[in-house]
């Protein structure tokens, strides 16, 4: 079973923000308080609250204090039978959680804003560059690459021009990744990547920001 939990990044009054932050482990609280922009602090807050909500609704008894990280910094729960990943852009924060895939799961969301393509084209394969030029779908290929890089766990350490995302089945270092498009807002592009088939039954749960704390 795979589920997408998502919410909108709305600024909380100071007292509500403090109340919500206090629900998280000390280490997460410290990270949130280091951000200078309220948008970044709230995105981090909501991402962790979404994960907390998802774990609870799926019937798992895992505290966020138990999160560990791989040598590349990818978070996970040791000895769990589910995987998760979080991303944010613009006004949305999304969290994917799956009992079908543990470690090799990634998600990326990007707001579809105008962008100067010249500074980014070198990260795409020649085939992708041609498709982007003809279809004007930069964010499709960007989010696919980001999702795969996050699923792999190495993130930006992987040269993006080595990830060919023309199809929804992608080979990377002898491992196959399946891509799934997520549709919550026409002004955003979202993809999930997983090294197993997640099927077609991905469930969506919108959470009002105020319901998370």
N, C-alpha and C positions, 0 to 999 in steps of 0.2 A: 504494500500500500504506500502510495506517495501523496503527499499533501503540500499545498502552497499556502502559507499563512502570510498575509500582507496587511499593511496599514499605511497611513499617511503621516508625513512628518509635520506635525503641527506643534508650534511652540507652546509650552506649558507655562503657566504662572510659576514664579519662583518656588512657592510653597509646594505646588503639585509636582514640580520637577524634583525637588528634594525628596519628596515622599516616594516617587517612583524609583529614583536612583537607590534609595535605601533598601529596596527589595532585592538588590543584586549583591553578589559577593564583593568584598572589600577591594579586591584587585580590579574588578570591573568598574567599581565606583571611582577608583583613582584614575583609571584610563579615561573615563567620561569627563571627569573634571579637568583634565589636561587640555581639552579642546578649547580653542579660542572662539570659534564660531558656534553659535547656538545650533545651527543646522547640523554640524558634525556631531556635536554632543548628543543631540536628540536622536539622530540616526543610529548612533551606537547604542543608546539607551533602548530605543524601540526594537532594534534587531535582537538584542538579548532578551527583552520582554516577550517578543514573539516566540523565540526558541523556548523560553520557560513555559509559555502558554501551550505550545505545540506538544511538548513533552508531557505536560499534565493531561491534556485532552486525549492523548493516545494511550494513557494509562501507565506511563513509565514513572518510576520513582527514582529520578536522577536529579541531584542538585547541580546547579551550574558551577558550583565549587569543584565538582569532579572533572570538569573539562581539562583535558590534556592537549598538548600540541606536538605535532611531528617535528622533525629536525628542520623542516621548511616553514614551520609556523602554522600549519593547518590544524584547526581545533577538532577534537573528537572526544568521545566518551569511551574509555577503556572497558572492554568486556560487554559492550552493548550490542544489540542486534539491529541498530538503526544508524543511519548517517544523516548529516544535516549540512547546510551551507546557507550563508546570509549575504545579501547584497543590497545596495541602495543607490538611488539616483533621483535627482529632482525631489518630488514630493512623496515618493514611495520607498518603503523598505519591504523586502521580501525575504522569506525564510522557507527553504524547502527541507522537508524531513521525509525519510523513506525507510521502510522496513525491507525494501527490495535491494537496497544498496547501502553499504556501510561507509567504507573509506572513499571510494571513487565516485563522489557525487559533488557537482558544482552547479552554481546558478549565477547568472549575471543579468543585471537590468541596466538599461541606458535610456535616458530621455532623448528623444529624437530632435536634437537641436542642429541648426546649421553648423557646418564644420568645414575648415579648410583642408581638403583631402590631400593636398600636396605634401603635408608634413607627416602623413600616416601611410601612404601607399607602399612604402618599402617594407612594411610588416606583413603584407599580403603576397600570396603566390601570384604568378602571372595570370593564372586562370581566374583567381578571385578579383584581381585588378580589372580585368576585362568585364566581369560580371557587375562589379560596382560601377564602372563607367557607364555601362548600358542601362542598368536598372536603378541607379542612385540609391543603393541599399547598403551603405557603409555599415550601419549599425547591426544589420543582420549578421555580417561576417565578424564584426568586432565582438559582439556578445557571444557568438558561438566559440570563438577562440578563447575568450575570457573564461567561459564556463568550463571548457575542456582543461585549461590551465589550472583552474581551481579544483576540478575533479582529480586531476593528476596529483595536485598537491604542491608542485614546484612554482606555480604562479608565473610571474614575469621572468623567472630564470629560464623559462623555455623560449627560445627564439620563435616569435609568432609566425615568421615566414616558413617555418617547418611544419606548421599545422594547416593542412589543406581542408577547408570546411565547405567545399562545394556541395557535398552531400550530407545527409543526416547521419551517416555512419562514417566515422573518422578513425584512421589508424595513426597512433602515436607510439613510437618505441615498441612496436609489436603488440600493442594493446588496442582493442577496439572500443570506441566511445560512441554511444548513441545520443543524438541531440533531439530535444523536444521543445517546441515553441510554446511559450506561456502568454496568454492574452488576458490582460486585465485593464488595459487602457491603450487606445489607438495611438497615443502620442509617445508610447514607450515600446522598446523592443526587449524581450526577455527570452533567454534560452536556459534550459537545464541540460547538463551533460552527465551521463552515467555509463559505467562499464558493463552494465547488464541492461536487459530490456525492462523498462518500467511499465510497459503496456500502455493502454489508452485511458486508463481509469485514474487520472490525476485529479484530486479533489482540491477545491479552492475554498479558503476561509478568510473573509475580510474581517478585520478586527478594528473597531473604532479605537482610536488612541486612548480615550478615556477609560476603556474597558480593560486595559492592560495593567493597570496599577490600582 
